[in-house]
C-alpha cells in the first residue's frame, strides 16, 4: 500500500512538473514571438512617403493640359510654378487654348504656341497665377491681383467664374476646382484669360 501511495505521489508530482514545464515553455515561446513581431512593427509608415505633386508636375502629368505644358516651357515658367508657393493657377484646358488661338486640334495649337513671343506668352500665363492659395470656397467676388501685376475679376453668380480684363466680359468657368498640390492649387478653366 505504501508503494501505491508513493507511486501515486510521484506520478502526481511528475505530472505537475511536466505541466509547469509546458506552461513555462509556452510562455517563453509567446514572449520570444512577441519580441520578434514587435520589432517588425517599427516599419516606416507608407503614408509618410506620399508627396503631393507641384503645380508644374501636375500640369505636365495631366492630358488636358498638353498645350499649357508647351506654353509653360516656351515662356520658361516651369520653375516658377515648381517653387515653394503658395500659388493658385487658373489652368486653361487644351480646348480653351484651341479656341483662343483659333486652331482645330491640339498639335496645331502647340505649334502656334511655340511660335509666340516668349515674353508675351509669359505675361498671359502669369495672368492665370495668383501668389497665394485661393480655394473656391474662400474666394470672394471682386478684383484679384495676378502674378503679372494686372487684375482679373471673380464672379460667384452661378458658380466660380473668372473674367479677364481683355475677355470683353466673357467669363471663364471653373470646370474643376481645388486640385490641391504641394505648392498651391489648380482650378481648371474653360477659357484663356487675356490681360488687355
N, C-alpha and C positions, 0 to 999 in steps of 0.2 A: 504494500500500500504506500509506503514511504517512497518507493521508487516511482509509482504512478504520479504522486503529487510532485515529486522532484521533476519528472519528465514534463508534466503539465506546466509547472512554473517556468521551466527552461524554454518550453515552446512559446509560452506567453511572452516571456522576456525577449526571445528571439524575434517573434512577430512584431513586438513593439519597436525593437531596434531596427528591424527592416522598414517598418512604416516611417520611422524618423529619418532613416537614410533616404528613402524615396521622396519624402516631403522636402528634405534638405536639398536633394539633387534637383527636384522640380523648381524649388525657389531659386537656387543658384542659376539654373538654366534661364528662368524668366528674367532674373537680374542681368545676366550677360546679354540676352536678346534685347532687353530694353535699352541697355547701354549702346549696343551696336546700332539699333534703329534710331535712337535719339541722336546719335552722331550724324545720321543721314538727313535728319530734318533741318539741318542748318544750311541746306542748299539755298542758293540765291533765288529770290522771288522773281519769276519770269516777267512779272509786270514791271519790274524795275528797269528792264531793258527796252521797254517801249518808249519810243521818242516820236513826238509829233513832227511831221514834215514842216519845212519852212514854206513861205508863200511861193518862192521860186520853185522849190521841189514839187509842190502840189500842182502848180500851173503846168510844169513840164511833164508831169505824170498823168494829166487829165486830157483825154482825147478831144474834148470840145474846146480846148484851149491851144490847139496847134498853131493858129495864127498869132495868138497872144504870145506864145513862146517865141515864135520867129521875131515878133515885134520887139520883145524884151531883149533878145540877142542883138538885133540891129541897132537898138537905142543904147546898148550896153548898160542895161538896168538890172541884169540878173543879180549882181552882187548887192545892189541897193535893197532888193526885195528878199535877200537872203540874210540880211543883218538882224540884229537883236530885236528891233521893233520897240514898242508895238506899232503895227501898221494895219490899215484896213485897205484892201484892194476891192474896187468895184470892177470885176473882171468881165469884159465883153466876150461873148462866145464867138466861135468861128463864123456863125451865121451873121452876127452883128457886124463883124469886120467885112464880110462879103457884101452886105447891104451898104455899108458906109463907103467902101471902095468901088462899088458897082461891078463886082466880079461874080461870075456864075458858079465858081467852085473854089474849094479850099486851096488847091495848087496855084491857081491864077492869083488868088488873094495873097498868098505867101510871096509869090514872085513880085507882086506890086509893092508889098510891104518892104521887101528887100531893095527896092528902087527908091524908096522915100528918103529924104534927108534925115539923117540920124538925130539931129538936134530938134527938128520939128516933131519927129516921132516921139522923142523923149519928152517933150513938152506936153504932147497929147496924153501919153501914158501916165506921166506924173499927175495929170489932172484926174486920174482914176484912183489916186492913192491919198489917203489921209494919214497923218503922222500920229495916230492914236488908234486904239481899238474901239470900234463902234459896232456893238451888237444891235441887231434890228430892233429889239425891244427897248433899247436905250436911246434910239435916235429920236430927235425932235424935229418938227417941221421948221424949215428955215435954211439959212445960208451956212455952208460948211466950207472951210478953207482946205484946199487941196495942196499936195506937195509942191506943185509948180507955182504956188503963191496966188493963184486965182481961186474963185469960189464957185461952187455949184449949189443947187437948191434941192433940199429933201422935201418931198411931198408925201404925206402919210394917208391921204384920202384913197381908200380902196386898196391898201397895201403900200409897201415901200416903193416909191418912185424917185428917180434922180433926174434932174433937168440940168443939162449943161448950158452955160451962157450962150454958146453958139448953136444949140439944138433947136432954135426957133420955137421954144415952148413944148416941144415933143419930148415926153419923158421916157427914160429907160426904166423898164420894170425889173425889179429884183425877182428873178425866177428861182433862185436858190439862195437862202440866207444863212448866215452864221456858220460857214465852214471854218471851224476853229483850228488854228495851226500854232506851231511853237512861237512864232513871232507876230501873230496877229490873226486876222480874219479875212476871208474872201466872201463877198456877196456876188453871185453870178448875175450879170445883167444882159439884157437883150438888145442893147444899142451902144454904140461908141459915143462917149461924151466928148463934145467939142468945146474947147475953152473960149473961143471967139471966132 
